[in-house]
Amino acid sequence: MEKQLILPEGTDPDKITIAPAVRIGDFLYLSGTAGFREGKLTGDDIETRARQAMNNLGRVLEAAGSSWGKVVKVNCFLVYPQRDFGGWNKVWKEFFPKNPPARTTVGAQIAAEGALIEVELIATV
């Protein structure tokens, strides 16, 4: 199977350093996002940043012809897991009110300076 690069509308392929997503067969593998909008982190709290990260992933899902209902696995990395787990769960329930996908949430250092959260996922098309 051939790998296909997925880019949301308006993304310049010459300016990206990582693929927002890759499609292989009927599966999409979305890269992690830390809640950036227009190159800057949104808000100061976990809910704002988590919501932005999920909205960013939603744009990539849409570009690939997929949707939240086709997400099968989510990995979440929190800089402050004990403090921010509740806020992350609140946002999670907004995107997956029923029949949620499998999920892992762990504490981790995130490479993006100042980031509180990074979320990546796997979906089908």
QUIKA-V445419 format. One record per residue. N is the residue number from 0. PSI is psi in whole degrees, 0 to 359 (* if undefined). D_FIRST is the distance of its C-alpha to the first C-alpha in whole Angstrom. Layout:
N & PSI & D_FIRST
N & PSI & D_FIRST
This chain:
0 & 143 & 0
1 & 141 & 4
2 & 133 & 7
3 & 128 & 9
4 & 134 & 13
5 & 125 & 15
6 & 129 & 19
7 & 156 & 22
8 & 136 & 24
9 & 358 & 27
10 & 127 & 25
11 & 112 & 25
12 & 337 & 22
13 & 348 & 24
14 & 3 & 26
15 & 148 & 23
16 & 339 & 23
17 & 156 & 20
18 & 130 & 18
19 & 325 & 19
20 & 157 & 16
21 & 135 & 12
22 & 132 & 10
23 & 116 & 6
24 & 231 & 6
25 & 11 & 10
26 & 142 & 11
27 & 136 & 13
28 & 108 & 14
29 & 132 & 18
30 & 157 & 20
31 & 149 & 23
32 & 145 & 26
33 & 13 & 30
34 & 33 & 31
35 & 147 & 32
36 & 124 & 33
37 & 41 & 34
38 & 2 & 33
39 & 146 & 36
40 & 140 & 36
41 & 142 & 37
42 & 183 & 40
43 & 355 & 42
44 & 161 & 41
45 & 322 & 38
46 & 316 & 38
47 & 315 & 38
48 & 322 & 35
49 & 317 & 33
50 & 318 & 33
51 & 318 & 32
52 & 316 & 29
53 & 321 & 28
54 & 320 & 29
55 & 316 & 27
56 & 324 & 24
57 & 321 & 25
58 & 322 & 24
59 & 318 & 21
60 & 314 & 20
61 & 316 & 22
62 & 332 & 20
63 & 357 & 17
64 & 24 & 18
65 & 190 & 19
66 & 173 & 22
67 & 327 & 24
68 & 348 & 24
69 & 7 & 20
70 & 130 & 21
71 & 338 & 20
72 & 135 & 21
73 & 135 & 23
74 & 130 & 25
75 & 137 & 28
76 & 122 & 30
77 & 133 & 34
78 & 321 & 36
79 & 76 & 39
80 & 317 & 38
81 & 319 & 41
82 & 319 & 42
83 & 358 & 39
84 & 319 & 38
85 & 318 & 40
86 & 321 & 39
87 & 316 & 35
88 & 322 & 36
89 & 312 & 38
90 & 319 & 35
91 & 314 & 32
92 & 335 & 34
93 & 323 & 34
94 & 333 & 31
95 & 71 & 30
96 & 335 & 34
97 & 160 & 33
98 & 55 & 30
99 & 157 & 28
100 & 175 & 25
101 & 151 & 25
102 & 146 & 27
103 & 134 & 28
104 & 125 & 30
105 & 161 & 32
106 & 140 & 34
107 & 155 & 33
108 & 140 & 34
109 & 137 & 32
110 & 327 & 31
111 & 118 & 32
112 & 129 & 36
113 & 354 & 38
114 & 146 & 35
115 & 337 & 36
116 & 148 & 32
117 & 136 & 29
118 & 135 & 26
119 & 160 & 22
120 & 166 & 20
121 & 136 & 17
122 & 170 & 17
123 & 166 & 15
124 & * & 15
